[in-house]
Amino acid sequence: MANNSDVAAQVAQVLELAAQCATGETSDRYAILNDRLQALEAATEHAVQPHVDRKALLAKLEKGTALTADEVSALRRLIVGDADRYLKYDDDFARAKAELHKILDEIQRLQSRPLDADAMMHLGVICREACSLLVPTIYYLTQRERIRRFEDAMRGPLTHDTGRVLADVIRGMAA
């Protein structure tokens, strides 16, 4: 499990690599930066995992026993805490949607004229741009839907079936 000093060391490495990317832009350097950022993300997730008695929580979930407010809070951090943080700090969703709409308008304008070779090439480029905008858009919506499903599952008293499903989710996270 990563600790704060491990994460701090990884942050320093990422920033050093980012500076190298800025001075010598190559796809290889940016690919390495991507790998390091993914490793840093994983380290932060491990470092901030709540200190929860998982065995006790799993036992209660398996039995469908009511959870305390603290247990519900811990369960939320375990299952959708990353999604909560993503939605809280993400500011690209509205921008990506607006850019996507501009691209779709441009595709519509292209539809009204003959698709010669230049128009086809332009269409291919803007389709690629649209697809790149869809990646963060889809991710944002997926996280929002995860939170909604969790909240729906936790609405009302905990049933035996819901408890077992949530217990399976927690067990799957440990694997």
Phi, psi and omega in degrees: 000134180287144174246180185299321181290326175297315180295317179299320178295319179293324177299315179300318179296317180297315181294322177296315179294322178298320177297320177296321179296321182292328182271334180222085186287107173226154179296325179297314179298316180293327176295319177294319177301317178301314179299316181293322177295321177295319178295320178296318177301314180298320179296321179293322178299317180292323183290331184256007178304135182295148177274093186239142172283088184299323181298315180293319179295316178298319180299317180294319180295317179300324181274348183074023180285142179302142179260150174286167178300320178296322179291320177297319178297316178295319178298318178298315179299320180295315191270317183231015180301320179295322179292320176303313181294319181299312182294327180293319187258349182284133176234013183267345186300308182296319179297315181297319178297317180296317179295320179298318178297322177298318180294318179296324175297320179294321176297320179296321177296321178295330181297332185275003179230165180297139180267082175280184185300316179297317179296321178297317179296318178298317179300318178299318180295314182288332174296318177298317178298317180298317179297321179293329177285332180290334181301303179291331179295313179296319179298315179302311181295324177298317179294319178297319178292323176301315181296316180299317179296320178297313180297321176297319181293328183269355179288129180082185182291148179288122178269163179301315181296315179297318179300318179293320178297314180296322177297319178297322179297315180295317178298321179295330179289329182283340183286000000 
